[in-house]
Structure formats: structure tokens, C-alpha cells
């Protein structure tokens, strides 16, 4: 549907496409615009927070490898205690269980890794929620607009005036577009962040396991 035709039919040929998208969706359109702003904010936040520096920082990894090679486990505990990254959290959990043996260390590391991974995955669920609600709101606006167009036609004794239908049809089309505009970026960023979390946490767990393998009974000299 050409919005310029709708605009002319409504008697306002000066309306721009930008203004139609901003105001043509009615109250549902405003809600979808608000959701799009939230999606952008969440996406920027996750892109900044869910990265290698906060999950598997190379500097911390190298420092831990040096400390474990020198059997400086107390220093490793002090180092990881003051860090907030995923690797430090899992290694610290394992080291604090060292007095109870290697199985306890491995169990503590796995529990810490699962806890942090679950926390990160739950945080990005907001993007999935927005991505699923967006099209539903768009569909709601579409149905609302078509209902308005239907009653406009029903109240006409003759052929309906296109100008009287333009507003309702515009709401139907604009809300559909805005709903997709919210859903596509939301679900795209959600998938990217989920894959990033899976990849980097898996790598970090492997590094943690390699580090604490020095505590295995068979590894003792």
C-alpha cells in the first residue's frame, strides 16, 4: 500500500513517511516506538557487558597460569577474589574448596559456572520477550485498524470514501511494520548474545578445568 495515496486521500499531501511512522500507528504505535528504544538500550548494554573482557580476560588468564605454574595458590585466591569476570569467579570457587579434595573443587567450579551462565542467559531474555511481544502488538494494531475500517464501511450508505478509510488502514499497516521493526533486531541480538555466552563460557570452563587439574591426585609429584 502506497502511503502517499493514503495521505492524499486524507487530504494532507504534506505528511512525510517519517511522520507517518511516528504518528500513524496510534497509541499502539507509540508503545512500539517505546519498546524499540528499550531494545536499543538493552542491546547496547549487552554488547558492552557480554564480551571477552568480562568473561575470559587474557590478562587474568595469563596471571593465573603463572601463579598455578609456581604453585602460588594463595596468591591465585587473592587475585580471583578481587575480580568480577567469569573465569576468576569459577577458579575462586574451586580454590576455596581445595581443602576438601579435587572432586569438591570440580563440583564447586561447575556450580559457579552454571550459576553465572544462567544469570547471563536470563538477563538477555528481555530481548527475547521484546522480540515476541513486538509482532503481537503489531498484529493487535492491524486487527484494530481493520475493525475501524470495517465499521467505517458499514456506516456508509454508498461507496466508502477512501479518505475515511485511510486512517484505519494506516494504523493497520504502520503497527505491523513497527512490530516487525521491534522483533527482528531484538531476536537477532538475542541470538548473537546467546551464542557469544555459550562460546565464551565454554572456553572459560575449559581453562578453569585445565588450571585446577594440578590438584588431581594423579597430577601430584
DADAUR-V857616 format. One record per helix or strand. SS is the DSSP state (~ for helix, > for strand). FROM is the first residue (numbers start at 1). LEN is the number of residues. If there is no record, write none. Layout:
BEGIN
ss: {SS SS}
from: {FROM FROM}
len: {LEN LEN}
END
This chain:
BEGIN
ss: {~ ~ ~ ~ ~ ~ ~ ~ ~ ~ ~ ~}
from: {3 17 26 52 58 73 86 98 102 125 162 217}
len: {7 7 24 4 12 9 10 3 22 30 54 3}
END
